[in-house]
């Protein structure tokens, strides 16, 4: 299948259902869950925002979500961060990269973590996956062209 705008739409719609389920499962306080990612590269990963229930109209949490369709062999894991100190999507992407790099470094030392992101496999495999994905998130956060306004 050739990837085009209609495939993007279908993928983002499928992801939205997974975002709703994740927010519920993680008990993330929220108002509106935006129905389209703030940033994405289909069919791999999207960055979504959920509204702060205490401050309607403003971001409460950022959700980073990899492909939920099962098509990707090692998808980017789902994770979330409070948006209080991360006003822009690019800031959130950089924060996820930094968090994951730190978790990968701990995992390489044999230290596990609880909560998000949830990964399968042994700790060494988790460290390798998070490290690789943290590097990619960091590159995306630094790439000015990805954050230009249309």
C-alpha positions as CSV (number, residue, x, y, z in Angstrom):
1,X,0.0,0.0,0.0
2,X,1.3,3.4,-0.9
3,X,1.2,5.9,2.0
4,X,-0.8,9.0,1.3
5,X,-3.1,11.6,3.0
6,X,-6.0,9.1,3.2
7,X,-3.8,6.5,4.9
8,X,-2.6,9.2,7.3
9,X,-6.2,9.9,8.2
10,X,-7.1,6.3,8.8
11,X,-4.0,5.7,10.9
12,X,-4.6,8.8,13.0
13,X,-8.2,7.7,13.6
14,X,-7.0,4.3,14.7
15,X,-4.5,5.9,17.0
16,X,-7.1,8.2,18.5
17,X,-9.0,5.1,19.9
18,X,-5.7,3.8,21.3
19,X,-5.0,7.3,22.9
20,X,-8.5,7.3,24.6
21,X,-7.8,3.8,26.0
22,X,-4.3,4.7,27.2
23,X,-5.6,7.9,28.9
24,X,-8.3,5.9,30.7
25,X,-5.9,3.0,31.6
26,X,-3.3,5.3,33.0
27,X,-5.9,7.4,34.8
28,X,-4.6,10.6,33.3
29,X,-6.7,13.6,34.5
30,X,-8.1,15.2,31.3
31,X,-10.8,17.2,29.7
32,X,-11.0,17.0,25.9
33,X,-8.6,14.6,24.2
34,X,-7.6,16.2,20.9
35,X,-8.7,14.1,18.0
36,X,-5.6,14.8,15.9
37,X,-2.0,14.7,16.9
38,X,0.0,17.9,17.3
39,X,2.8,16.2,15.4
40,X,3.1,12.7,13.8
41,X,4.9,10.6,11.3
42,X,2.5,7.9,10.2
43,X,2.5,5.0,10.6
44,X,5.1,5.2,13.4
45,X,4.4,7.7,16.1
46,X,2.3,10.7,17.1
47,X,2.4,13.3,19.8
48,X,-1.1,14.1,21.2
49,X,-2.3,16.6,23.7
50,X,-5.0,16.2,26.3
51,X,-6.7,19.2,27.9
52,X,-6.1,20.1,31.5
53,X,-9.5,19.6,33.3
54,X,-8.6,22.3,35.8
55,X,-7.8,24.8,33.0
56,X,-10.0,24.1,30.0
57,X,-8.5,25.1,26.7
58,X,-4.9,24.4,27.8
59,X,-2.7,21.4,27.6
60,X,-2.7,19.1,30.6
61,X,-0.6,16.2,29.4
62,X,1.4,15.2,26.3
63,X,0.9,11.6,25.1
64,X,3.6,10.1,22.9
65,X,2.1,7.1,21.1
66,X,3.7,4.6,18.7
67,X,1.7,2.5,16.2
68,X,-1.1,0.6,17.9
69,X,-2.1,-1.4,14.8
70,X,0.4,-4.1,15.4
71,X,2.1,-3.5,12.0
72,X,5.4,-2.2,13.5
73,X,7.7,-4.9,14.8
74,X,9.1,-2.7,17.6
75,X,6.7,0.2,18.0
76,X,7.5,3.3,19.9
77,X,5.9,2.8,23.4
78,X,3.1,4.9,24.7
79,X,4.2,7.4,27.4
80,X,2.9,10.6,28.9
81,X,4.3,13.8,30.6
82,X,2.6,16.7,32.3
83,X,2.4,19.7,30.0
84,X,2.9,22.4,32.8
85,X,6.5,23.1,31.8
86,X,6.2,22.0,28.2
87,X,4.0,24.6,26.4
88,X,4.9,23.5,22.8
89,X,4.9,20.1,21.1
90,X,8.6,20.5,20.3
91,X,9.3,21.0,24.0
92,X,7.4,17.8,24.8
93,X,9.3,15.8,22.1
94,X,12.6,16.9,23.6
95,X,11.4,16.1,27.1
96,X,10.4,12.6,26.1
97,X,13.8,12.1,24.4
98,X,15.6,13.2,27.6
99,X,13.4,11.1,29.9
100,X,13.9,8.0,27.7
101,X,17.7,8.5,27.4
102,X,17.8,8.6,31.2
103,X,15.7,5.5,31.6
104,X,17.9,3.7,29.0
105,X,21.0,4.6,30.9
106,X,19.5,3.2,34.1
107,X,18.4,0.1,32.3
108,X,21.9,-0.4,31.0
109,X,23.1,-0.4,34.6
110,X,20.5,-3.1,35.4
111,X,17.9,-0.7,37.0
112,X,14.3,-1.2,36.0
113,X,11.5,1.3,36.3
114,X,7.8,1.0,36.9
115,X,5.0,2.8,34.9
116,X,5.4,4.4,31.5
117,X,6.8,3.5,29.1
118,X,5.9,-0.1,29.3
119,X,8.3,-2.3,27.3
120,X,8.6,-6.0,26.8
121,X,11.7,-8.1,26.8
122,X,14.6,-8.2,29.2
123,X,16.2,-5.1,30.6
124,X,19.1,-5.1,28.1
125,X,16.6,-5.2,25.2
126,X,14.5,-2.5,26.8
127,X,17.7,-0.3,27.3
128,X,18.6,-0.8,23.6
129,X,15.1,0.1,22.3
130,X,14.7,3.1,24.6
131,X,18.2,4.4,23.8
132,X,17.6,4.1,20.0
133,X,14.2,5.7,20.2
134,X,15.4,8.5,22.5
135,X,18.0,9.4,19.9
136,X,15.4,9.5,17.2
137,X,13.1,11.7,19.3
138,X,16.0,14.0,20.0
139,X,16.8,14.3,16.3
140,X,13.2,15.1,15.6
141,X,13.0,17.7,18.3
142,X,16.1,19.4,17.0
143,X,15.0,19.5,13.3
144,X,13.7,23.0,12.6
145,X,12.0,21.9,9.4
146,X,9.7,19.5,11.2
147,X,8.4,22.3,13.4
148,X,7.8,25.0,10.8
149,X,4.3,26.4,10.6
150,X,2.3,25.6,7.4
